[in-house]
Amino acid sequence: MRVPDCGKILIKTPPLNEQNKILGSLNSVDFSILQKEKKLAKLLNLKKALMQDLLTGKVRVKVNNDSAV
């Protein structure tokens, strides 16, 4: 197939109102993903800070010696 032949190919597209509905759905999903990525980044930063506090001894971990096995 040559490049000039590509212009002759017919491609079916949904009506404009349906395209807009699809776009709205995709934008909603993109927004949701962005929010979740921001929340994940915050949680990862918090984890990193807490791990640093634990490793430096700034925060002590209390361990129960109950042997309820």
Helices and strands as residue ranges (DSSP letters): H 3-6, H 16-56
